[in-house]
Amino acid sequence: MSGTTNFIDILLAILLPPLGVFLKFGCHQVEFWICLVLTLLGYIPGIVYAIYVITK
């Protein structure tokens, strides 16, 4: 089950980076807000950061 969950988290991180991080950490963690700002500044940095945070 963990592999499927991780795959879904990564897929969401590619489609909508803040959503993937939100589902993993919630909105009260700093990771979500960093991902949101990076996504607003540029879509690619948001994806890279979201995948990094989800897989670490």
Secondary structure, 3 states (H helix, E strand, C coil): CHHHHHHHHHHHHHHCHHHHHHHHHCCCCHHHHHHHHHHHHCHHHHHHHHHHHHHC
